[in-house]
């Protein structure tokens, strides 16, 4: 299932959402490509999605969840990839 949290992260003059899959990274990449999210938006386990694409992502089938629920579902699926300490 594809999940998206509400736009809540400010960067580069706009707000951003996180797009994830709780099934597989392949499912996530396929959905993001269909939505038109650039590959450079992918980071470890999610895509950063600008607020202008939020409604389109939901219309295409992404399920809106809270940021907390998104992390819980990603972790439970075993797909969470944390940044490594430097």
Order of alpha helices (4+ residues) and beta strands (2+ residues): beta-beta-beta-alpha-beta-beta-alpha-beta-alpha
